[in-house]
């Protein structure tokens, strides 16, 4: 089953800020990091439940999962 992945404006803004921070040192590394991040997010289309529950999940009405990408956690609901 394929799932539709929607990225919130806030998450996109954070990713763009991280890209800019990395790009200050290396444009190539920033592009590689950002493309890898997008690939990780897109991978959620096929099997999002493979990811563990986030520690915040019990505090919210929805089941929140996390996908770890490097030092970043991608939080999402299915």
MDAnalysis code that builds the backbone (N, CA, C; Angstrom):
import MDAnalysis as mda
import numpy as np

u = mda.Universe.empty(234, n_residues=78, atom_resindex=np.repeat(np.arange(78), 3), trajectory=True)
u.add_TopologyAttr("name", ["N", "CA", "C"] * 78)
u.add_TopologyAttr("resid", np.arange(1, 79))
u.add_TopologyAttr("resname", ["UNK", "UNK", "UNK", "UNK", "UNK", "UNK", "UNK", "UNK", "UNK", "UNK", "UNK", "UNK", "UNK", "UNK", "UNK", "UNK", "UNK", "UNK", "UNK", "UNK", "UNK", "UNK", "UNK", "UNK", "UNK", "UNK", "UNK", "UNK", "UNK", "UNK", "UNK", "UNK", "UNK", "UNK", "UNK", "UNK", "UNK", "UNK", "UNK", "UNK", "UNK", "UNK", "UNK", "UNK", "UNK", "UNK", "UNK", "UNK", "UNK", "UNK", "UNK", "UNK", "UNK", "UNK", "UNK", "UNK", "UNK", "UNK", "UNK", "UNK", "UNK", "UNK", "UNK", "UNK", "UNK", "UNK", "UNK", "UNK", "UNK", "UNK", "UNK", "UNK", "UNK", "UNK", "UNK", "UNK", "UNK", "UNK"])
u.atoms.positions = np.array([
    [0.840, -1.183, 0.000],
    [0.000, 0.000, 0.000],
    [0.876, 1.234, 0.000],
    [0.538, 2.170, -0.827],
    [1.261, 3.439, -0.886],
    [0.554, 4.481, -0.022],
    [1.314, 5.271, 0.682],
    [0.791, 6.353, 1.510],
    [1.186, 7.684, 0.886],
    [0.356, 8.688, 1.079],
    [0.665, 10.036, 0.636],
    [1.489, 10.711, 1.729],
    [2.628, 11.239, 1.368],
    [3.486, 11.926, 2.333],
    [3.332, 13.431, 2.115],
    [2.954, 14.116, 3.159],
    [2.823, 15.570, 3.123],
    [3.805, 16.162, 4.135],
    [4.591, 17.124, 3.685],
    [5.573, 17.782, 4.549],
    [4.976, 19.115, 4.992],
    [4.960, 19.344, 6.294],
    [4.392, 20.595, 6.806],
    [5.291, 21.771, 6.429],
    [4.713, 22.961, 6.311],
    [5.528, 24.149, 6.024],
    [6.620, 24.374, 7.075],
    [6.316, 24.094, 8.332],
    [7.322, 24.278, 9.394],
    [8.486, 23.315, 9.217],
    [8.182, 22.058, 8.880],
    [9.247, 21.073, 8.672],
    [10.102, 21.451, 7.474],
    [9.469, 21.908, 6.411],
    [10.216, 22.326, 5.226],
    [11.114, 23.517, 5.539],
    [10.623, 24.460, 6.317],
    [11.431, 25.623, 6.708],
    [12.642, 25.195, 7.535],
    [12.450, 24.238, 8.441],
    [13.575, 23.738, 9.243],
    [14.603, 23.033, 8.372],
    [14.131, 22.256, 7.411],
    [15.050, 21.554, 6.504],
    [15.827, 22.552, 5.655],
    [15.158, 23.580, 5.180],
    [15.840, 24.602, 4.379],
    [16.864, 25.370, 5.211],
    [16.547, 25.633, 6.479],
    [17.507, 26.315, 7.361],
    [18.733, 25.431, 7.594],
    [18.527, 24.136, 7.787],
    [19.653, 23.216, 7.963],
    [20.489, 23.160, 6.692],
    [19.822, 23.135, 5.547],
    [20.533, 23.143, 4.263],
    [21.424, 24.390, 4.168],
    [20.871, 25.546, 4.477],
    [21.644, 26.791, 4.398],
    [22.838, 26.769, 5.346],
    [22.642, 26.217, 6.542],
    [23.729, 26.144, 7.506],
    [24.858, 25.260, 6.972],
    [24.507, 24.113, 6.409],
    [25.511, 23.207, 5.840],
    [26.166, 23.844, 4.620],
    [25.373, 24.544, 3.817],
    [25.885, 25.170, 2.589],
    [26.919, 26.247, 2.879],
    [26.890, 26.821, 4.075],
    [27.907, 27.810, 4.438],
    [29.299, 27.202, 4.399],
    [29.395, 25.901, 4.631],
    [30.678, 25.203, 4.583],
    [30.906, 24.527, 3.242],
    [29.829, 23.944, 2.675],
    [29.992, 23.193, 1.438],
    [28.650, 23.038, 0.725],
    [28.556, 23.598, -0.458],
    [27.335, 23.461, -1.270],
    [27.090, 21.990, -1.622],
    [28.164, 21.273, -1.944],
    [28.027, 19.869, -2.341],
    [27.494, 19.027, -1.183],
    [28.031, 19.237, 0.015],
    [27.552, 18.490, 1.184],
    [26.103, 18.841, 1.510],
    [25.756, 20.109, 1.359],
    [24.386, 20.536, 1.624],
    [23.417, 19.868, 0.656],
    [23.769, 19.831, -0.613],
    [22.907, 19.193, -1.612],
    [22.776, 17.700, -1.339],
    [23.886, 17.050, -0.993],
    [23.866, 15.622, -0.691],
    [22.980, 15.348, 0.538],
    [23.126, 16.175, 1.575],
    [22.323, 16.010, 2.782],
    [20.841, 16.207, 2.483],
    [20.513, 17.268, 1.772],
    [19.113, 17.580, 1.490],
    [18.473, 16.506, 0.619],
    [19.189, 16.042, -0.391],
    [18.653, 14.977, -1.254],
    [18.443, 13.687, -0.463],
    [19.358, 13.387, 0.446],
    [19.195, 12.214, 1.303],
    [17.998, 12.356, 2.227],
    [17.795, 13.569, 2.735],
    [16.633, 13.829, 3.582],
    [15.338, 13.605, 2.799],
    [15.280, 14.133, 1.594],
    [14.091, 13.937, 0.759],
    [13.855, 12.460, 0.460],
    [14.927, 11.729, 0.166],
    [14.802, 10.285, -0.078],
    [14.251, 9.571, 1.156],
    [14.729, 9.957, 2.332],
    [14.254, 9.337, 3.571],
    [12.769, 9.619, 3.777],
    [12.364, 10.847, 3.523],
    [10.954, 11.214, 3.689],
    [10.092, 10.470, 2.674],
    [10.529, 10.419, 1.439],
    [9.766, 9.732, 0.391],
    [9.653, 8.241, 0.691],
    [10.658, 7.676, 1.366],
    [10.611, 6.247, 1.692],
    [9.435, 5.912, 2.604],
    [8.868, 6.910, 3.259],
    [7.725, 6.675, 4.140],
    [6.467, 6.319, 3.354],
    [6.478, 6.541, 2.059],
    [5.327, 6.189, 1.228],
    [5.033, 4.695, 1.258],
    [6.064, 3.888, 1.358],
    [5.868, 2.450, 1.201],
    [5.604, 1.700, 2.505],
    [6.213, 2.078, 3.611],
    [6.005, 1.333, 4.851],
    [6.311, 2.216, 6.065],
    [5.463, 3.185, 6.357],
    [5.761, 4.103, 7.458],
    [5.734, 3.456, 8.840],
    [5.016, 2.358, 8.981],
    [4.916, 1.720, 10.289],
    [6.182, 0.936, 10.661],
    [7.144, 0.898, 9.761],
    [8.425, 0.266, 10.092],
    [9.187, 1.100, 11.111],
    [8.821, 2.373, 11.221],
    [9.500, 3.300, 12.126],
    [8.915, 3.197, 13.524],
    [9.763, 3.387, 14.508],
    [9.343, 3.260, 15.901],
    [8.464, 4.429, 16.329],
    [7.745, 4.203, 17.421],
    [6.963, 5.287, 18.008],
    [7.910, 6.314, 18.610],
    [7.568, 7.570, 18.462],
    [8.345, 8.650, 19.068],
    [8.015, 8.725, 20.555],
    [8.939, 9.210, 21.337],
    [8.706, 9.302, 22.779],
    [7.529, 10.226, 23.102],
    [7.212, 11.161, 22.202],
    [6.096, 12.084, 22.402],
    [4.743, 11.443, 22.119],
    [4.746, 10.272, 21.536],
    [3.516, 9.657, 21.059],
    [2.465, 9.490, 22.156],
    [2.870, 9.117, 23.337],
    [1.922, 8.907, 24.429],
    [1.281, 10.180, 24.943],
    [1.844, 11.324, 24.592],
    [1.333, 12.607, 25.080],
    [0.334, 13.242, 24.122],
    [0.186, 12.657, 22.953],
    [-0.651, 13.256, 21.912],
    [-1.780, 12.309, 21.530],
    [-2.853, 12.857, 20.969],
    [-3.976, 11.999, 20.599],
    [-3.678, 11.076, 19.409],
    [-2.745, 11.458, 18.568],
    [-2.378, 10.638, 17.403],
    [-1.103, 9.852, 17.703],
    [-0.955, 8.721, 17.033],
    [0.256, 7.914, 17.157],
    [1.361, 8.592, 16.350],
    [2.393, 9.057, 17.031],
    [3.499, 9.764, 16.379],
    [4.669, 8.798, 16.232],
    [5.185, 8.704, 15.020],
    [6.331, 7.844, 14.739],
    [7.522, 8.707, 14.387],
    [8.705, 8.063, 14.358],
    [9.927, 8.805, 14.043],
    [10.796, 8.017, 13.078],
    [11.404, 8.754, 12.191],
    [12.405, 8.216, 11.279],
    [13.672, 9.007, 11.544],
    [14.737, 8.336, 11.887],
    [15.995, 9.023, 12.192],
    [16.809, 9.151, 10.911],
    [17.262, 10.378, 10.647],
    [18.112, 10.661, 9.498],
    [19.317, 11.434, 10.017],
    [20.426, 10.758, 10.156],
    [21.618, 11.403, 10.716],
    [21.342, 11.841, 12.145],
    [21.483, 13.124, 12.397],
    [21.228, 13.678, 13.725],
    [19.793, 14.158, 13.894],
    [18.984, 14.002, 12.872],
    [17.631, 14.538, 12.854],
    [16.583, 13.452, 13.033],
    [15.501, 13.803, 13.685],
    [14.338, 12.933, 13.799],
    [13.232, 13.529, 12.940],
    [12.675, 12.718, 12.094],
    [11.527, 13.115, 11.286],
    [10.309, 12.558, 11.988],
    [9.486, 13.433, 12.543],
    [8.295, 13.017, 13.264],
    [7.109, 13.054, 12.318],
    [6.250, 12.028, 12.408],
    [5.117, 11.957, 11.489],
    [4.007, 11.110, 12.065],
    [2.824, 11.273, 11.502],
    [1.677, 10.430, 11.826],
    [1.266, 9.692, 10.553],
    [0.692, 8.511, 10.731],
    [0.240, 7.707, 9.589],
    [-1.254, 7.921, 9.440],
])
